[in-house]
Amino acid sequence: MRSLIDLPVSLSRQSAVPLSSQLAGWLREAMLAGTLAPGERLPSSRGLAAQLEVSRTVITEAFQQLYAEGWLEGRHGSGTFVASVETHRPGTAPATPSPAPAPVEDLAAGAIDLRPGHPWVRDYDRAAWKRAWRKAGDLPPGDHPDPYGLPRLRELLAGHLRRTRSVAVEPANILVTRGTGNGLDLCALALLGGGGRAGVEEPGYHVARTVFAARGAEVVPCPVDEDGVIVDGLPDDLGLLYTTPAHQYPLGGRLPIPRRERLLAWARSTGAMIVEDDYDAEFRYDVAPLPALYGLDPSRVVLLGTLSKSLAPDVGVGWLVGSPELVARVAALRSGLSDRTSGPVQEAVATLLERGDLDRHLRRMRLEYARRRAVIVETLGPVCRLRGDTAGLHVLAELPPDPSGGIVERARELGVLLDPAERHHGSGRPRGLVIGYGSASLAEVRRGCRIVAGLIAEAQSGGAGSRVRRIGSAREA
């Protein structure tokens, strides 16, 4: 790693421009000119501050700005690197959304996955991960799994929910599940029985429809708008209503406080229970968190959470939060089904929480996802309306009537995997594209969005599909 002090870095304390902005501008120009090459490692903030004789705050603020713009990327435990993305020389025009012509590549050779539902699992604290599993492995296997979950983990999860969602709960309010799907299944058993009516947002999470139907419930579509579920007109005979108020899936709305209060009033008047899926509420950008429904009325709400988005789907740990009476009823049903969450997995998660490793991972991933979200807004915002970009790991790109199927197919031919919004409608009504930015790298998000932006622009202008079909591939964009 070379020293930047050997390069012509010039920071002026007499300038009206803050030192951090000066440094960010110099680094940006150096990357544009190729003086700093893609993949090159930068000095640590402490080392660079000493070299340039400025405070470490100047360095970190400059780095954070370039992270947000996509010029830099972090590799946990390795440092800060120049991002491997295309740049242009000063004086030339920026890259247009439509990449240069190139042959279509084999999808298996490098497809960019912009479908929702998956987090970034390639950057994690390996030392913390190994430490957690070593500690779990030191414990003997259990012979009587607790249907509530490990007491130690329930206590730690109560603290986690207080920190991340401002929900004041005790361990008696928490049951450890195997994830959201398991939590939905347990809710169906405890709250519906056979033949009950379950309201599900339309459009909404297809797994909820599948789970409730599999348990013999009648699934009732409940319309949503850009803010979330529409309370006026909800049926009075629902046993439960499944909703995603923190970041509606897939439209991305955040249910406003007045509507939350009306929803709870509806539940109290009808006797229905609300199942609140808090699936990615840890990730917010430019907005303050709204209170969880559960915190507003614990008697009418069951709160479901999971580590699938915040850590990894493979962990298989989530939680169900409710009144102690409801939690006890769910635990009894669970015990009768021999349904349980792995003890060693719970022990490992407890260690990650106890040592603060999960909190550190969340802080790091918030910054990482914020950079990818910024690229999506910058690239797709000029060609379509975006919804839900203030939170979570996906946005909805609204499109004109009926073009999404064609765009999805053409993008696939060019090496970009997309999710049509109509898949999330029980009626199949198209609404656009659900763009996920969890499982692709920053560079891949940038390349994929350039391709998608070109396809959207062509669809809106009525351009010939044959020309769009050959505009480039994910690897070449």
C-alpha positions in Angstrom: 0.0 0.0 0.0 1.6 3.3 -1.1 1.5 6.5 0.9 -0.8 9.2 -0.4 1.6 11.8 1.0 3.8 10.9 -2.0 1.0 12.1 -4.3 0.2 15.8 -4.9 -2.5 16.1 -2.1 -3.0 19.8 -1.3 -5.3 20.8 1.5 -5.7 24.5 2.4 -6.8 25.6 5.8 -7.4 29.1 4.4 -10.0 27.9 2.0 -13.7 28.3 2.7 -14.2 24.7 1.5 -14.0 22.3 4.5 -10.9 20.1 4.6 -13.0 16.9 4.3 -14.6 18.2 1.1 -11.2 19.2 -0.3 -9.8 15.7 0.4 -12.9 14.0 -1.1 -12.6 16.2 -4.2 -8.9 15.3 -4.6 -9.5 11.6 -4.2 -12.4 11.7 -6.6 -10.3 13.4 -9.2 -7.4 11.0 -8.6 -9.8 8.0 -9.2 -11.2 9.7 -12.4 -7.7 10.2 -13.7 -6.7 6.7 -12.9 -4.0 7.8 -10.5 -5.8 5.7 -7.9 -6.8 2.5 -9.7 -9.9 0.3 -9.1 -9.1 -2.2 -6.4 -6.3 -0.2 -4.9 -6.2 -0.1 -1.1 -6.2 3.3 0.7 -4.4 4.0 3.9 -6.3 3.7 7.2 -8.0 6.9 8.4 -5.6 7.1 11.3 -2.5 6.7 9.1 -3.7 9.1 6.5 -4.6 11.7 9.1 -1.1 11.5 10.5 0.4 11.8 7.0 -1.7 14.8 6.1 -1.5 16.4 9.6 -5.3 16.7 9.9 -7.7 15.3 12.4 -9.0 11.8 11.8 -12.5 13.3 11.5 -11.5 15.0 8.3 -10.5 11.6 6.8 -13.6 9.7 8.0 -16.0 12.4 6.7 -14.2 12.4 3.3 -14.3 8.6 3.1 -18.0 8.4 4.1 -18.9 10.9 1.3 -17.0 8.8 -1.2 -18.6 5.6 0.2 -22.1 7.1 -0.3 -21.2 8.1 -3.9 -19.9 4.6 -4.7 -16.3 5.5 -5.3 -15.0 3.5 -2.3 -15.8 0.1 -0.9 -15.0 -1.5 2.4 -13.9 -5.1 2.9 -14.3 -6.1 6.5 -11.0 -6.8 8.2 -9.1 -5.7 5.1 -9.6 -1.9 4.8 -10.9 0.6 2.3 -10.5 0.2 -1.5 -11.2 2.1 -4.7 -14.4 0.6 -6.0 -14.2 -1.6 -9.1 -16.7 0.5 -11.1 -16.5 2.3 -14.4 -15.4 5.9 -14.4 -14.9 8.5 -17.1 -12.0 10.9 -17.6 -12.5 14.6 -16.9 -13.9 16.4 -19.9 -15.8 13.4 -21.2 -19.5 12.8 -21.0 -20.7 10.5 -18.2 -21.8 7.0 -19.1 -25.4 6.9 -20.4 -27.9 4.3 -19.1 -27.5 2.3 -22.3 -24.2 0.4 -22.4 -22.2 -0.3 -25.5 -23.2 -3.1 -27.8 -21.9 -6.5 -26.7 -22.8 -10.1 -27.1 -25.3 -11.6 -24.6 -23.5 -13.7 -22.0 -24.4 -16.9 -20.4 -26.4 -16.1 -17.2 -24.4 -18.6 -15.2 -21.2 -16.9 -16.0 -22.0 -13.7 -14.1 -25.7 -12.7 -13.8 -26.5 -9.8 -11.6 -29.3 -10.6 -9.2 -31.5 -7.6 -8.5 -34.3 -9.6 -7.0 -35.5 -8.8 -3.5 -35.4 -10.9 -0.4 -31.7 -11.6 0.1 -29.1 -9.7 2.2 -25.4 -9.3 1.6 -23.7 -12.3 3.3 -20.2 -12.0 1.8 -18.9 -9.4 4.3 -19.1 -10.4 7.9 -16.8 -10.6 10.9 -15.3 -14.0 10.5 -13.6 -13.9 13.9 -16.8 -13.1 15.6 -18.7 -15.8 13.6 -16.1 -18.5 14.5 -16.0 -17.4 18.2 -19.8 -17.7 18.5 -19.8 -21.2 17.0 -16.8 -22.3 19.1 -18.7 -21.3 22.2 -21.9 -23.1 21.1 -19.8 -26.2 20.3 -18.4 -26.2 23.8 -21.9 -26.9 25.3 -23.3 -30.4 25.4 -26.4 -31.2 23.2 -29.7 -30.7 24.9 -32.3 -33.5 25.2 -35.4 -31.4 26.1 -35.6 -28.4 23.8 -37.5 -25.4 25.3 -40.4 -24.5 23.0 -40.0 -20.9 24.1 -36.4 -20.8 23.2 -33.2 -20.5 25.3 -33.9 -18.2 28.3 -30.5 -16.4 27.7 -31.3 -15.7 24.1 -34.9 -14.4 24.9 -33.4 -12.0 27.4 -30.8 -10.8 24.9 -33.5 -10.4 22.2 -35.5 -8.3 24.6 -32.6 -5.9 24.9 -32.1 -6.0 21.1 -35.7 -5.0 20.5 -35.4 -2.2 23.0 -32.3 -0.8 21.2 -33.4 -1.3 17.6 -37.2 -0.8 17.7 -37.8 1.0 21.0 -40.1 -1.9 22.0 -40.2 -2.5 25.7 -40.6 -6.2 26.3 -39.6 -8.9 28.8 -38.4 -12.4 28.0 -41.9 -13.7 28.8 -43.1 -11.8 25.7 -40.7 -13.6 23.4 -40.7 -17.0 21.7 -37.7 -17.9 19.5 -38.7 -19.1 16.1 -36.9 -20.5 13.0 -37.8 -17.4 11.0 -40.7 -15.5 9.6 -42.3 -18.5 7.9 -42.2 -20.5 11.1 -43.7 -17.5 13.0 -46.5 -17.2 10.5 -47.3 -20.9 10.8 -47.5 -20.6 14.6 -49.7 -17.6 14.3 -52.1 -19.4 12.0 -52.3 -22.3 14.5 -52.8 -20.1 17.5 -55.1 -17.4 16.1 -57.1 -19.0 13.3 -57.7 -22.7 13.7 -59.2 -24.4 10.7 -61.4 -22.3 8.4 -60.6 -18.9 9.8 -60.2 -15.8 7.7 -56.8 -14.2 7.3 -56.3 -10.8 5.8 -53.1 -10.4 3.7 -51.9 -7.2 2.1 -52.5 -7.0 -1.7 -49.9 -6.8 -3.1 -48.0 -8.5 -0.3 -45.7 -11.2 0.8 -46.7 -14.4 -1.1 -45.3 -16.7 1.7 -47.9 -15.3 4.1 -50.7 -16.3 1.6 -49.2 -19.7 1.2 -48.7 -20.5 4.9 -52.2 -19.4 5.9 -53.8 -21.3 3.0 -51.9 -24.4 3.9 -53.3 -24.2 7.4 -56.8 -24.2 6.0 -57.5 -20.5 6.4 -59.5 -18.4 3.9 -57.0 -15.8 2.6 -58.6 -12.4 2.1 -56.7 -9.8 0.0 -56.6 -6.4 1.7 -55.7 -3.4 -0.6 -52.7 -1.1 0.1 -51.7 2.2 -1.3 -48.4 4.1 -1.3 -48.5 4.4 2.6 -49.5 0.8 3.4 -52.6 -1.1 4.2 -55.9 0.8 3.7 -57.9 0.6 6.9 -61.2 1.9 5.6 -63.1 -1.1 4.2 -61.3 -3.8 6.1 -63.6 -6.8 6.7 -65.0 -7.1 10.2 -64.8 -10.9 10.3 -61.0 -11.4 10.0 -59.3 -13.6 12.6 -56.0 -11.8 11.8 -54.5 -9.3 9.5 -50.9 -9.7 8.3 -49.2 -6.4 7.6 -45.7 -4.9 7.0 -46.1 -1.4 8.4 -42.4 -0.4 8.7 -41.7 -1.1 5.0 -44.6 -2.4 3.1 -43.7 -5.4 0.9 -43.3 -4.8 -2.0 -44.5 -1.2 -2.5 -42.2 0.2 0.2 -44.7 2.5 2.1 -44.4 3.4 5.8 -47.7 3.3 7.6 -48.3 6.8 9.1 -49.1 7.2 12.8 -52.8 8.3 12.2 -53.4 5.2 10.1 -51.7 3.0 12.6 -54.0 4.3 15.3 -57.1 3.7 13.1 -55.8 0.1 12.3 -55.5 -0.6 16.0 -59.0 0.8 16.7 -60.3 -1.5 13.9 -58.6 -4.5 15.6 -60.0 -3.6 19.0 -63.6 -3.2 17.6 -63.6 -6.4 15.6 -61.5 -8.7 17.9 -59.0 -9.4 15.1 -55.3 -9.8 15.9 -52.6 -8.0 13.8 -49.5 -9.9 12.8 -46.8 -7.3 12.2 -43.9 -8.5 10.1 -40.8 -6.3 11.0 -38.7 -8.0 8.4 -36.1 -5.3 7.6 -36.9 -2.4 10.0 -33.3 -2.2 11.1 -32.4 -0.5 7.8 -33.5 3.1 7.4 -32.1 6.0 5.3 -32.8 9.7 5.8 -35.9 9.0 7.9 -36.5 8.5 11.6 -38.0 5.2 12.7 -41.8 4.9 13.3 -42.9 3.1 16.4 -43.8 -0.6 16.0 -47.5 -1.4 16.1 -46.8 -3.8 18.9 -45.5 -1.0 21.1 -48.8 1.0 20.6 -51.0 -1.9 21.6 -49.4 -5.2 22.8 -52.8 -6.8 23.4 -53.8 -6.7 19.7 -50.5 -7.2 17.9 -48.1 -10.1 17.4 -44.7 -8.9 16.3 -42.5 -11.1 14.0 -38.8 -10.5 13.4 -36.0 -12.4 11.9 -32.2 -12.4 11.4 -32.6 -13.4 7.8 -32.1 -9.8 6.5 -29.9 -8.4 9.3 -27.5 -11.3 9.4 -28.2 -14.2 7.0 -31.1 -16.5 6.0 -29.0 -19.6 6.7 -29.0 -18.8 10.4 -32.6 -19.7 10.8 -33.5 -17.7 13.9 -36.4 -15.3 14.4 -38.8 -14.2 17.1 -42.5 -14.0 17.9 -43.4 -11.2 20.4 -46.8 -11.2 22.0 -48.6 -11.1 25.4 -47.3 -13.7 27.8 -50.7 -15.6 27.5 -50.4 -15.8 23.7 -46.7 -16.8 23.9 -47.6 -19.6 26.3 -50.4 -20.8 24.0 -48.0 -20.8 21.0 -45.4 -22.7 23.0 -47.9 -25.4 24.0 -49.0 -25.8 20.4 -45.4 -25.9 19.3 -44.4 -28.5 21.8 -47.2 -30.8 20.6 -45.9 -30.5 17.0 -42.2 -31.2 18.1 -41.4 -27.9 16.4 -38.2 -26.3 17.7 -35.3 -24.0 17.0 -31.9 -25.5 17.0 -30.2 -25.1 20.4 -26.6 -24.7 19.1 -27.8 -22.1 16.7 -29.5 -20.2 19.5 -26.4 -20.3 21.6 -24.3 -18.9 18.7 -26.8 -16.1 18.1 -26.8 -15.3 21.8 -23.0 -14.9 21.8 -23.2 -12.6 18.8 -25.7 -10.4 20.7 -24.0 -10.6 24.0 -20.6 -9.4 22.7 -22.1 -6.6 20.5 -21.1 -8.3 17.3 -24.5 -8.2 15.8 -24.9 -4.5 16.6 -21.6 -3.8 14.9 -22.6 -5.8 11.9 -25.9 -3.9 11.6 -24.1 -0.5 11.7 -21.7 -1.6 9.0 -24.4 -3.0 6.8 -26.5 0.2 7.1 -23.7 2.2 5.6 -23.2 -0.5 2.9 -26.8 -0.7 1.9 -27.1 3.1 1.9 -24.4 3.3 -0.8 -26.3 0.8 -3.0 -29.6 2.6 -2.4 -28.0 5.9 -3.5 -26.8 4.3 -6.7 -30.3 3.0 -7.5 -31.9 6.4 -6.9 -29.2 8.2 -8.9 -29.5 5.7 -11.9 -33.2 4.8 -12.0 -34.7 7.9 -10.5 -34.4 9.9 -13.8 -36.3 7.3 -15.8 -39.0 6.1 -13.5 -40.7 6.8 -10.2 -39.2 5.0 -7.2 -41.1 4.0 -4.1 -39.9 2.7 -0.8 -36.3 4.0 -1.0 -36.3 5.3 2.6 -35.9 1.9 4.2 -35.2 -1.7 3.7 -33.3 -3.6 1.0 -35.6 -3.0 -2.0 -37.4 -0.3 -4.0 -40.3 -0.4 -6.4 -39.7 1.0 -9.8 -43.1 2.1 -11.3 -43.5 1.5 -15.0 -46.1 2.4 -17.6 -48.9 -0.2 -18.2 -47.8 -3.7 -19.1 -44.1 -3.3 -19.9 -42.6 -5.1 -17.0 -42.8 -8.6 -18.4 -40.9 -7.6 -21.5 -38.3 -5.7 -19.5 -37.7 -8.6 -17.2 -37.2 -11.0 -20.1 -34.8 -8.6 -21.9 -32.9 -7.9 -18.8 -32.4 -11.6 -18.2 -31.0 -12.0 -21.7 -28.5 -9.3 -20.8 -27.5 -10.9 -17.5 -29.7 -9.1 -15.0 -32.3 -10.9 -12.9 -35.4 -8.8 -12.0 -38.6 -9.4 -10.1 -41.9 -8.3 -11.7 -44.2 -6.7 -9.2 -47.2 -8.7 -10.5 -45.7 -11.8 -8.8 -46.7 -10.2 -5.4 -50.3 -9.6 -6.4 -52.7 -12.4 -5.9 -54.6 -11.1 -8.9 -51.5 -10.8 -11.0 -52.0 -7.1 -11.6 -48.7 -5.6 -12.9 -47.2 -2.6 -11.1 -43.5 -2.4 -12.1 -40.3 -3.9 -10.9 -39.2 -4.8 -7.3 -35.5 -4.0 -7.3 -33.5 -5.6 -4.5 -30.0 -4.4 -3.6 -29.1 -6.8 -0.9 -27.4 -9.7 -2.7 -25.5 -7.8 -5.4 -22.3 -5.9 -4.8 -22.1 -2.1 -5.2 -20.4 -2.4 -8.6 -23.0 -5.0 -9.7 -25.9 -2.8 -8.6 -24.4 0.1 -10.6 -24.0 -2.0 -13.8 -27.3 -3.7 -13.4 -29.2 -0.5 -12.9 -27.6 1.1 -16.0 -28.9 -1.8 -18.0 -32.4 -1.6 -16.5 -32.5 2.2 -16.9 -31.7 1.8 -20.6 -34.5 -0.8 -21.0 -37.0 1.4 -19.2 -36.1 4.4 -21.3 -36.6 2.3 -24.5 -39.9 1.0 -23.3 -41.2 4.4 -22.4 -40.1 5.9 -25.8 -41.5 2.9 -27.7 -38.1 2.0 -29.1 -37.5 -1.2 -31.0 -37.1 -4.1 -28.7 -34.6 -5.8 -31.0 -32.2 -2.9 -30.6 -32.6 -2.9 -26.8 -32.1 -6.6 -26.7 -28.5 -6.3 -27.8 -27.4 -3.2 -25.8 -25.0 -5.1 -23.6 -24.6 -7.5 -20.8 -24.2 -7.3 -17.1 -20.5 -7.9 -17.3 -19.9 -5.3 -20.0 -22.1 -2.5 -18.6 
